Amino acid sequence: MRLPLLGMIVLLLINLGTDIYLYYQLKKRFASPLPSRIQLISAVCLYVLLGVIVCLPRRSGSEDILLTVMWTLFGYMTVYIAKYIFVIFDLIASI
């Protein structure tokens, strides 16, 4: 399983834009800085997790590493799909 480099860069840029938008919206809407800090910390942790996934050594014929990469990417995208939905509805609501 090879991850296309261009697709990963585009995905990272979209995710970065989503995280920046969420950070500023949380900072603007809440008086407490806690929600924006939690979002920032979770975003950094997810970027580190994605970096680890990409850098994992893949041995040919090893199903364990492939399953680990698959489930980790599934978890990563599950979090970001929820963020995408929030950003889309928030942008529509701001119009």
Summary of the structure (lengths in Angstrom):
residues: 95
radius of gyration: 15.7
end to end distance: 41.5
largest distance: 52.4
contacts: 213
relative contact order: 0.12
helix: 83%
strand: 0%
